[in-house]
Amino acid sequence: MRHAKVSRATAETNIEVEIGLDGSGRAEVATGVGFLDHMLELFTRHGLFDLVVKAEGDTHVDDHHTVEDVGIALGEAFAKALGDKKGISRYGDVRLPMDEALALVSVDVSGRPFLVFEAPFAASRIGSFDTQLVREWFQAFAVNARVTLHAEIARGVNDHHLAEALFKGLARALRQAVARDPREADRVPSTKGTL
């Protein structure tokens, strides 16, 4: 089982993350940010990961530090769980519809972190959640998971649907990318021999 635990403690947050990449979609998430909990639960289910996230943060200030630091810790745990990346498919690409919204998400588990993020949210908030934090989470995750990640909304008008399509699309793309390719066996999928 590809599995990892990561703890992150700062003056602003205290976070514990545990992920199993070969799971069944079981989530135990409590961040103190309801919308983030919802996104992580569907991320877990659609990626077929097993995920535990426990976070306490300075949400009395706002949700920024908690959302960003959860992205950092989850990215670190993801990279750690992948280990040497032998035998993985490496790439994942998904067109994910969510009602009127369509997200295009592509990942390369390359070891080279990069984010391209294009999501035109119409409002500044989804309920009490700041829509700018969707990109912040994706940035934190991509950098710390050490993946190249392209996430784009092709169409859509409902901000909740846009965010949900992006998280589900990421989950499905990562699920493809980390899947074991029997033809790769114990090789790293790169001409360099390492990722």
N, C-alpha and C positions, 0 to 999 in steps of 0.2 A: 504494500500500500504506500502510495506517495502521500506523505502526511507531514505537516509541520505546525509548530506553535511559535508564536512571536509575542513578546510583551513590549509595550512602548509606554514609558512614563516621562512626562514633562511637567513643567509648572502649570500647564493648561489642561492636560488630559492624562488619563490612565487607561490603557487599552490592552486587552488580551484577545488574540486571534488564534484560532486553530482551524486548519483546513485540511481536508482529505480530497484529493483530486479524483479518486476512484470511488466516489460515494454513490448515494442514492437520492440526493437532493434534500437532505435533512438540514434544517436551519434552526439555530438557537441564537437569536440576535437581540441584543438590548443595548442600544447606543444612547438613549435619551433623546434621540431625534427621530420622531415617528416616521417621517417620510423616508429617511435613510434606511430605517429598519425594513420598511416595505420594499424598497429597491434591492436591499441585500437578500431578503427572503426570496424574491423572484429570481435574482441572479443565481442563488444557490440551486433553486429548483430547475432552472433551465440549463445550468451548467452540469447538473448532476454531481455537484460537489457536496461534501458535508462540511458545514461551517458553523463555528461558534464564535461570536463576537460579543465581548463585554466591554463597554466603554463608559467612562465617567469623564465629563468635560465641563468647561466653563460656559455652559449654555445660558447662564444668566447674562453673559456678555452678548453672545450670539452663537450660532451653530458652526461657524467657520472652522474653528480649531478642531472640533470633534470630527466633522466630516472629512477634513483634510487628513488628520492623523489616522482615522480608520482606513482611509485609502492607502496611506503609507504602510501601515502595519499589515493590511491584507496583501498589498503588493509584495512586501518582504516575505510573508508566509508563502505566497504563491511561488515565488522564485526559489525559496528554500525547499519546498515540497517537490519541485521539478528536478532538483539535483543536477546531474550532469546532462540531462535532456536526451539521453540515449534512447533511440527507438520511437521518438515522438513524431507526429506528422508535421509539426512546426508551424504551419500556416492554417488560418481559419478565416472564412469569409461568409457573411450572412446578410441577406436582405430580409429584414424582419418587419412585418406589418403589425400595427396595433391600431385597429379601427382605421381612422383616416390618416394616421401617421405611418411613415415608412422610414426605417433606419437602415443605413448601410454601414456595417461594421466589419473591418478587416484587421487581423492581427498577424504579426510575425514574432514568434518567441525567439528573438534573435540575439538577445543580450545587449541590444542597442536601443536604449529607451528613446522613444519619440512619440509625440502626440500631435495629430491633426484632428481638430474638433470643430465641427460646424453645425451648430444647432440654434436656430433663430427662435428663442423663446419669446412669446408675445408679452408676457407679464413679468414683473420682477419677483413674483411669489407664486408658489403652488401651495395653497393653504398658508401656513406660516413659514414654509421652506423657501429660502432664497434660491432662485433658479440659477444664479451664478455659481452656486456650490456644486452643481452637477459637473461642470467643467473642472472645478477644483478637485473633485474626487477622481475623475478620470485622469487628470494630470498626475496626481499623487500615486495612483495605482500604476499607471504606465511606467513612470520613472522607477518606482521601487520594485515592480515585477520585472523590469528590464525587458519590456516588450515594445515593439513598434505597433502603434495603435492608431487607426484611422476610424473616426466615428462621425457620421454625417446624417442629418435629417434631410431626406429627399423631398418630403412633403409632410404636411400636417398642420393643425391649428390648435389642438388642445394640448397645453403644456404638460399636463400629467401624462398623456399618451406619448408625447415626445420623449420625456424622461424614461418612461417605462420601456419604450421601444429600444432606446439606447442601452439600458442595462440588460434587457433580455438579449439583444443582439450581441453585446459583449460576451455574455455567458455562453451563448451558442457558438460564437466564434472561438472562444477559448476551449470549449469542449472539443471542437474539431482539432484545434492546434495541439492539445495535450494528449489526444488519443494515440494509443500505441499503433504503429504501423508495422505489421508483421514482416514486411519486406525490408524494413530498416534493421530489424533485430536489435542488436546492441550497438548500432552505429549512431553517431550524432549526425542529423540531417544537414550537413554542411560540407562543402569542399575544403573548408579550413580545418575540419576535424574537431571544432569546438564552437560552442555558441555562448 
